[in-house]
């Protein structure tokens, strides 16, 4: 196990994390994909920001969406999702100009960020889409123990996230507070 956080970049941490088979068993994107599909009813291209294993992306593709998977860990996607278009990118940086879609899907991503990058990532995402469905964990993680690292670096309740989106000038068209997650649909 790699236990020295000073020696590990965020990309290295998640490359190591995705090498753990146990980390692939739970997919928030897969769980909430049907909510996104029912509420937003997307057609055409959807960008899955922080796609992880790609299980959520696969659900969207099964529905008929043209999905672009974005993640900075090259090894994150399950074999079943490797045929989907993929962009290796750190969401803390602006995305290339050609990356645009009407719809965004961002699950299990915001809480993984260091707090000082949350605003930048939200802005980078919203510059690429008109509407984004967000699912954000509101509890501490347990999987980071596998590699001796904390994964959920920005853990806040539903209200904190809603206020942040509004303070940044985004409209919340739908929200739901769950026991362990905050869900939002935000628009420009």
BELLIN-V651575 format. One record per residue. PSI is psi as a letter, one per 40 degrees, with the letter a starting at -180 (none if undefined). Layout:
BEGIN
psi=PSI
psi=PSI
END
This chain:
BEGIN
psi=i
psi=h
psi=e
psi=h
psi=d
psi=d
psi=e
psi=h
psi=i
psi=d
psi=d
psi=d
psi=d
psi=d
psi=d
psi=d
psi=d
psi=e
psi=e
psi=h
psi=d
psi=d
psi=e
psi=e
psi=d
psi=h
psi=h
psi=d
psi=d
psi=d
psi=d
psi=e
psi=d
psi=d
psi=d
psi=d
psi=d
psi=d
psi=d
psi=d
psi=f
psi=i
psi=i
psi=a
psi=h
psi=h
psi=h
psi=g
psi=h
psi=f
psi=d
psi=b
psi=d
psi=e
psi=d
psi=d
psi=d
psi=d
psi=d
psi=d
psi=d
psi=d
psi=e
psi=e
psi=i
psi=h
psi=h
psi=h
psi=h
psi=h
psi=i
psi=e
psi=h
psi=d
psi=e
psi=d
psi=h
psi=i
psi=d
psi=d
psi=e
psi=e
psi=e
psi=i
psi=h
psi=h
psi=h
psi=h
psi=i
psi=h
psi=e
psi=e
psi=i
psi=i
psi=i
psi=i
psi=d
psi=e
psi=h
psi=i
psi=i
psi=d
psi=i
psi=i
psi=h
psi=h
psi=i
psi=f
psi=d
psi=d
psi=e
psi=e
psi=i
psi=h
psi=d
psi=e
psi=e
psi=d
psi=d
psi=d
psi=d
psi=d
psi=d
psi=d
psi=d
psi=e
psi=e
psi=e
psi=i
psi=d
psi=h
psi=h
psi=h
psi=h
psi=h
psi=h
psi=h
psi=e
psi=i
psi=i
psi=i
psi=e
psi=d
psi=d
psi=d
psi=d
psi=e
psi=f
psi=i
psi=h
psi=d
psi=h
psi=e
psi=g
psi=h
psi=i
psi=i
psi=d
psi=d
psi=d
psi=d
psi=d
psi=d
psi=d
psi=d
psi=d
psi=d
psi=e
psi=e
psi=i
psi=h
psi=h
psi=e
psi=i
psi=i
psi=h
psi=h
psi=i
psi=d
psi=e
psi=i
psi=h
psi=h
psi=i
psi=h
psi=i
psi=i
psi=none
END
